[in-house]
Amino acid sequence: QLQLVESGGGLVQPGGSLRLSCAASGFTLDYYAISWFRQAPGKEREGVSCISGSSGINTNYADSVKGRFTISRDNAKNTVYLQMNGLKPEDTAVYYCAADSSTRARLFSLCRLDPKYGYNYWGQGTQVTVSS
């Protein structure tokens, strides 16, 4: 079965850290651009960070997480990571990853933070709760 599986979520105190993983099952992530999104209760899904395929030369971050979150990829492990430091209560949400293998993304080493884009795969999400 071809799917993305997120893991690493949990309950953490404000100021704490978590590392989310997005692992591919049944296919190779190498050439996929990977994007992370989050959705809090009652709010729309929003883009958090993304990384281009292959070497991951290009990354992008939402203003709200710049300087606190870092995205990376390990193609040997078929996994993309989102390191989240300095967590705040407003980071509480379900976090999802999505994979994009479009020709444009591959040719120009692009990644997207558009939750309405037609990604090839979505994960099922992992809950992150930041609370004291």
Backbone as CSV, one residue per row, in Angstrom:
resi,resn,N_x,N_y,N_z,CA_x,CA_y,CA_z,C_x,C_y,C_z
1,GLN,0.856,-1.196,0.000,0.000,0.000,0.000,0.885,1.237,0.000
2,LEU,0.586,2.176,-0.913,1.371,3.392,-1.017,0.809,4.425,-0.053
3,GLN,1.629,4.860,0.878,1.134,5.827,1.851,2.271,6.568,2.528
4,LEU,1.904,7.700,3.137,2.803,8.447,4.000,2.343,8.223,5.437
5,VAL,3.294,8.079,6.320,2.975,7.852,7.728,3.735,8.861,8.573
6,GLU,2.983,9.696,9.301,3.598,10.654,10.208,3.732,10.033,11.594
7,SER,4.737,10.457,12.311,4.926,10.029,13.690,5.715,11.092,14.439
8,GLY,5.766,10.948,15.759,6.562,11.854,16.568,5.779,12.900,17.323
9,GLY,4.479,12.952,17.109,3.667,13.919,17.826,3.524,13.540,19.294
10,GLY,2.943,14.445,20.053,2.743,14.179,21.470,2.423,15.439,22.229
11,LEU,2.488,15.318,23.547,2.240,16.440,24.449,3.576,16.991,24.936
12,VAL,3.749,18.289,24.818,5.002,18.921,25.225,4.687,20.253,25.886
13,GLN,5.521,20.662,26.791,5.335,21.948,27.456,5.802,23.086,26.560
14,PRO,5.269,24.275,26.765,5.750,25.439,25.997,7.263,25.583,26.129
15,GLY,7.892,25.874,24.999,9.338,25.965,24.962,10.027,24.662,24.645
16,GLY,9.291,23.582,24.641,9.856,22.270,24.385,10.053,21.987,22.904
17,SER,10.490,20.760,22.622,10.809,20.359,21.250,10.186,19.015,20.919
18,LEU,9.908,18.849,19.652,9.476,17.575,19.107,10.087,17.433,17.720
19,ARG,10.283,16.194,17.299,10.702,15.945,15.925,9.673,15.032,15.272
20,LEU,9.029,15.560,14.252,8.054,14.783,13.497,8.759,14.080,12.345
21,SER,8.270,12.897,12.016,8.786,12.137,10.884,7.666,11.878,9.894
22,CYS,8.027,11.894,8.635,7.101,11.555,7.553,7.784,10.485,6.731
23,ALA,7.315,9.256,6.877,7.943,8.125,6.206,7.055,7.618,5.085
24,ALA,7.678,7.238,3.997,6.942,6.699,2.858,6.915,5.183,2.940
25,SER,5.771,4.639,2.617,5.607,3.192,2.588,5.145,2.787,1.202
26,GLY,5.895,1.874,0.567,5.487,1.385,-0.731,6.016,2.173,-1.912
27,PHE,6.719,3.265,-1.657,7.339,4.035,-2.725,8.531,4.800,-2.161
28,THR,9.335,5.333,-3.082,10.556,6.036,-2.695,10.318,7.537,-2.704
29,LEU,10.725,8.180,-1.613,10.473,9.616,-1.468,11.464,10.488,-2.228
30,ASP,12.555,9.896,-2.715,13.692,10.673,-3.221,13.301,11.896,-4.046
31,TYR,12.435,11.715,-5.031,12.168,12.796,-5.975,10.889,13.568,-5.655
32,TYR,10.337,13.298,-4.486,9.124,14.000,-4.096,9.470,15.229,-3.255
33,ALA,8.844,16.345,-3.597,8.851,17.468,-2.676,7.874,17.130,-1.551
34,ILE,8.245,17.439,-0.335,7.422,17.113,0.822,7.033,18.391,1.557
35,SER,5.775,18.460,1.886,5.263,19.628,2.601,4.619,19.192,3.906
36,TRP,4.780,20.018,4.908,4.109,19.809,6.194,3.002,20.848,6.344
37,PHE,1.860,20.378,6.819,0.722,21.239,7.094,0.249,20.966,8.520
38,ARG,-0.575,21.859,9.021,-1.198,21.619,10.315,-2.609,22.173,10.302
39,GLN,-3.432,21.577,11.138,-4.811,22.025,11.251,-5.234,21.969,12.698
40,ALA,-5.555,23.139,13.234,-6.061,23.239,14.600,-7.584,23.157,14.569
41,PRO,-8.196,22.760,15.674,-9.667,22.656,15.709,-10.326,23.966,15.304
42,GLY,-11.263,23.882,14.387,-12.001,25.060,13.960,-11.271,25.974,13.010
43,LYS,-10.079,25.571,12.608,-9.298,26.404,11.698,-9.002,25.661,10.412
44,GLU,-8.657,26.430,9.380,-8.300,25.811,8.115,-6.886,25.227,8.187
45,ARG,-6.667,24.264,7.314,-5.331,23.690,7.229,-4.368,24.735,6.684
46,GLU,-3.180,24.833,7.288,-2.206,25.825,6.854,-0.847,25.177,6.599
47,GLY,-0.110,25.758,5.673,1.214,25.263,5.373,2.199,25.656,6.452
48,VAL,3.100,24.735,6.781,4.093,24.967,7.824,5.492,25.062,7.217
49,SER,5.864,24.045,6.453,7.195,24.009,5.878,7.209,23.021,4.731
50,CYS,8.163,23.210,3.812,8.291,22.253,2.723,9.753,22.167,2.300
51,ILE,10.061,21.070,1.606,11.419,20.827,1.145,11.339,20.218,-0.245
52,SER,12.200,20.664,-1.130,12.188,20.158,-2.491,12.724,18.732,-2.519
53,GLY,12.481,18.066,-3.659,12.888,16.684,-3.774,14.388,16.516,-3.968
54,SER,14.793,15.239,-4.059,16.194,14.870,-4.269,17.068,15.407,-3.125
55,SER,17.935,16.381,-3.408,18.852,16.869,-2.374,18.189,17.777,-1.355
56,GLY,16.978,18.211,-1.621,16.311,19.115,-0.684,16.947,20.483,-0.646
57,ILE,17.389,20.964,-1.799,18.144,22.205,-1.850,17.305,23.410,-1.471
58,ASN,16.026,23.322,-1.695,15.149,24.446,-1.366,14.186,24.082,-0.252
59,THR,14.026,25.009,0.671,13.069,24.845,1.761,12.263,26.136,1.904
60,ASN,11.136,26.011,2.556,10.287,27.177,2.774,9.574,26.999,4.115
61,TYR,9.325,28.118,4.780,8.687,28.072,6.095,7.616,29.149,6.201
62,ALA,6.560,28.824,6.912,5.576,29.840,7.252,6.230,30.840,8.209
63,ASP,5.808,32.101,8.129,6.391,33.123,8.994,6.270,32.760,10.467
64,SER,5.192,32.094,10.813,4.926,31.783,12.215,5.901,30.775,12.813
65,VAL,6.640,30.049,11.954,7.556,29.018,12.474,9.008,29.279,12.118
66,LYS,9.272,30.311,11.335,10.652,30.616,10.948,11.523,30.830,12.173
67,GLY,12.699,30.215,12.138,13.627,30.341,13.254,13.385,29.333,14.358
68,ARG,12.252,28.633,14.305,11.944,27.632,15.336,11.876,26.223,14.763
69,PHE,11.378,26.093,13.541,11.225,24.775,12.914,12.291,24.598,11.834
70,THR,12.726,23.344,11.662,13.682,23.014,10.616,13.235,21.741,9.925
71,ILE,13.149,21.814,8.599,12.782,20.647,7.816,14.039,20.051,7.199
72,SER,14.067,18.716,7.109,15.211,18.031,6.507,14.732,16.709,5.936
73,ARG,15.583,16.114,5.125,15.212,14.818,4.560,16.399,13.882,4.596
74,ASP,16.095,12.602,4.764,17.087,11.537,4.723,16.568,10.515,3.727
75,ASN,17.000,10.622,2.491,16.479,9.735,1.450,16.864,8.289,1.694
76,ALA,17.982,8.057,2.346,18.385,6.682,2.652,17.376,6.017,3.588
77,LYS,16.736,6.837,4.432,15.732,6.304,5.357,14.323,6.532,4.840
78,ASN,14.231,7.127,3.622,12.917,7.356,3.018,12.015,8.185,3.930
79,THR,12.615,9.183,4.562,11.909,9.932,5.600,12.250,11.422,5.522
80,VAL,11.254,12.238,5.801,11.441,13.678,5.957,11.110,14.031,7.399
81,TYR,11.888,14.947,7.964,11.723,15.317,9.368,11.311,16.780,9.509
82,LEU,10.606,17.058,10.570,10.311,18.435,10.955,10.715,18.589,12.412
83,GLN,11.848,19.242,12.623,12.317,19.513,13.975,11.645,20.788,14.466
84,MET,10.951,20.678,15.564,10.187,21.806,16.096,10.744,22.178,17.470
85,ASN,11.314,23.352,17.553,11.861,23.865,18.812,11.075,25.089,19.248
86,GLY,11.214,25.439,20.499,10.534,26.619,21.000,9.038,26.571,20.792
87,LEU,8.450,25.410,21.053,7.030,25.235,20.763,6.165,26.149,21.619
88,LYS,5.079,26.605,21.001,4.135,27.500,21.648,2.755,26.860,21.665
89,PRO,1.894,27.267,22.563,0.530,26.705,22.575,-0.178,26.842,21.228
90,GLU,0.110,27.913,20.504,-0.543,28.101,19.205,-0.025,27.146,18.139
91,ASP,0.993,26.358,18.438,1.454,25.318,17.515,0.627,24.040,17.652
92,THR,-0.256,24.004,18.622,-1.103,22.830,18.827,-1.985,22.596,17.607
93,ALA,-1.909,21.395,17.060,-2.656,21.056,15.849,-2.364,19.611,15.474
94,VAL,-3.117,19.117,14.512,-2.752,17.869,13.852,-1.840,18.232,12.688
95,TYR,-0.699,17.575,12.624,0.297,17.850,11.593,0.248,16.754,10.532
96,TYR,0.237,17.196,9.278,0.163,16.285,8.143,1.349,16.534,7.211
97,CYS,1.793,15.471,6.540,2.753,15.671,5.461,2.097,15.256,4.144
98,ALA,2.611,15.841,3.072,2.080,15.580,1.737,3.237,15.520,0.749
99,ALA,3.075,14.699,-0.284,4.139,14.484,-1.265,3.714,14.955,-2.641
100,ASP,4.639,15.616,-3.323,4.382,16.191,-4.644,5.456,15.727,-5.614
101,SER,5.060,15.028,-6.679,6.028,14.560,-7.669,5.798,15.210,-9.027
102,SER,5.226,16.413,-9.024,4.936,17.068,-10.294,6.220,17.351,-11.065
103,THR,6.092,17.410,-12.388,7.248,17.686,-13.236,7.860,19.038,-12.891
104,ARG,7.003,20.024,-12.647,7.488,21.374,-12.340,8.308,21.371,-11.046
105,ALA,7.826,20.655,-10.060,8.555,20.593,-8.781,9.913,19.934,-8.970
106,ARG,9.947,18.889,-9.791,11.209,18.187,-10.017,12.184,19.033,-10.816
107,LEU,11.698,19.647,-11.904,12.593,20.397,-12.790,13.194,21.614,-12.102
108,PHE,12.390,22.294,-11.294,12.832,23.556,-10.702,13.106,23.454,-9.209
109,SER,13.154,22.242,-8.689,13.434,22.028,-7.253,12.532,22.907,-6.390
110,LEU,11.238,22.774,-6.646,10.261,23.584,-5.937,9.554,22.767,-4.867
111,CYS,8.950,23.484,-3.949,8.011,22.844,-3.032,6.897,23.856,-2.760
112,ARG,5.759,23.359,-2.350,4.575,24.205,-2.175,4.071,24.157,-0.751
113,LEU,3.426,25.241,-0.349,2.745,25.292,0.946,1.270,25.596,0.745
114,ASP,0.701,25.065,-0.299,-0.695,25.297,-0.637,-1.516,24.070,-0.275
115,PRO,-2.323,24.135,0.758,-3.085,22.948,1.174,-4.135,22.511,0.147
116,LYS,-4.445,23.369,-0.810,-5.463,23.020,-1.810,-4.852,22.412,-3.063
117,TYR,-3.546,22.321,-3.103,-2.877,21.739,-4.265,-3.117,20.232,-4.310
118,GLY,-3.085,19.674,-5.477,-3.325,18.243,-5.646,-2.087,17.389,-5.403
119,TYR,-1.701,17.229,-4.163,-0.549,16.405,-3.826,-0.824,14.944,-4.165
120,ASN,0.237,14.207,-4.437,0.089,12.799,-4.789,-0.345,11.964,-3.591
121,TYR,0.202,12.271,-2.434,-0.101,11.510,-1.225,-0.218,12.441,-0.030
122,TRP,-1.075,12.051,0.892,-1.209,12.705,2.202,-1.070,11.642,3.283
123,GLY,-0.506,12.053,4.401,-0.480,11.176,5.554,-1.760,11.320,6.372
124,GLN,-1.853,10.522,7.428,-3.068,10.515,8.241,-3.015,11.537,9.374
125,GLY,-1.838,12.087,9.631,-1.688,13.129,10.641,-1.184,12.614,11.978
126,THR,-0.531,13.505,12.708,-0.074,13.207,14.061,-0.371,14.423,14.937
127,GLN,-0.885,14.162,16.131,-1.322,15.244,17.009,-0.132,15.835,17.772
128,VAL,-0.042,17.149,17.754,0.928,17.877,18.567,0.149,18.783,19.513
129,THR,0.393,18.627,20.793,-0.265,19.448,21.798,0.787,20.132,22.652
130,VAL,0.721,21.449,22.700,1.673,22.235,23.492,0.897,22.875,24.632
131,SER,1.172,22.399,25.820,0.409,22.858,26.979,1.204,22.612,28.250
132,SER,1.001,23.502,29.211,1.635,23.309,30.520,0.684,22.602,31.475
